[in-house]
Amino acid sequence: MSSADKPTRLTGSEGEAFAKQNLVQIKVDAANWKVLWKDPKTGKFWKEYFPYSELQGGGPPEFVQITEEEAKSEFASW
């Protein structure tokens, strides 16, 4: 799969598998239930979060590609 073919949003086990195989964890923000990841091959940043607060444990995780500026803004000092 080329970098142009990689998705920019993944949900649940598909996102978890993608993160495990392709991403490096940069920072965990436990207070806000989100994690910053980076793809070492492409340099792209990913945010993992749990948008379904009404579900047990926040529901399935969502992984969304974000810009470096968004990563710095949301995760302050990483």
C-alpha positions as CSV (number, residue, x, y, z in Angstrom):
1,M,0.0,0.0,0.0
2,S,1.5,3.3,-1.0
3,S,1.3,6.4,1.2
4,A,-1.3,7.8,-1.2
5,D,-3.5,4.7,-0.7
6,K,-3.4,4.9,3.1
7,P,-6.6,6.0,4.8
8,T,-6.9,9.2,6.8
9,R,-9.6,7.9,9.2
10,L,-10.0,4.5,10.8
11,T,-12.3,3.1,13.5
12,G,-12.2,0.2,16.0
13,S,-10.1,-2.9,15.4
14,E,-9.1,-1.7,11.9
15,G,-7.5,1.4,13.4
16,E,-5.9,-0.5,16.2
17,A,-4.3,-2.9,13.7
18,F,-3.1,0.0,11.6
19,A,-1.5,1.7,14.6
20,K,0.1,-1.5,15.8
21,Q,1.6,-2.2,12.3
22,N,2.5,1.3,11.2
23,L,2.6,3.9,14.0
24,V,4.8,4.9,16.9
25,Q,3.1,6.2,20.1
26,I,4.3,9.8,20.9
27,K,2.1,10.9,23.8
28,V,-0.8,9.8,25.9
29,D,-3.3,12.4,27.2
30,A,-5.2,10.3,29.7
31,A,-7.2,13.2,31.0
32,N,-8.8,13.7,27.6
33,W,-8.8,10.1,26.4
34,K,-6.6,10.7,23.4
35,V,-3.2,9.5,22.1
36,L,-0.8,11.0,19.6
37,W,0.8,8.7,17.1
38,K,3.3,9.2,14.2
39,D,4.0,7.2,11.1
40,P,7.8,7.0,11.0
41,K,7.7,6.2,7.2
42,T,5.6,9.2,6.1
43,G,6.0,11.6,9.1
44,K,2.2,11.9,9.3
45,F,0.6,12.4,12.7
46,W,-2.5,10.5,13.9
47,K,-4.8,11.1,16.8
48,E,-6.6,8.2,18.6
49,Y,-9.6,9.3,20.6
50,F,-12.9,7.9,21.9
51,P,-15.8,10.0,20.6
52,Y,-18.7,8.0,22.0
53,S,-18.7,9.0,25.6
54,E,-22.2,7.6,26.1
55,L,-20.8,4.0,25.5
56,Q,-18.9,1.9,27.9
57,G,-15.2,2.9,27.8
58,G,-15.9,5.6,25.2
59,G,-16.8,3.1,22.5
60,P,-14.5,2.0,19.8
61,P,-11.4,4.2,19.2
62,E,-11.2,6.5,16.2
63,F,-7.9,7.2,14.5
64,V,-7.7,10.3,12.4
65,Q,-4.8,11.8,10.5
66,I,-3.9,15.3,11.8
67,T,-1.4,18.0,10.8
68,E,1.8,18.7,12.8
69,E,0.2,22.0,13.8
70,E,-2.9,20.2,15.1
71,A,-0.7,17.8,17.0
72,K,1.3,20.6,18.7
73,S,-1.9,22.4,19.5
74,E,-3.8,19.4,21.0
75,F,-0.8,17.7,22.7
76,A,1.2,20.8,23.8
77,S,4.6,19.5,24.8
78,W,5.4,16.3,23.0
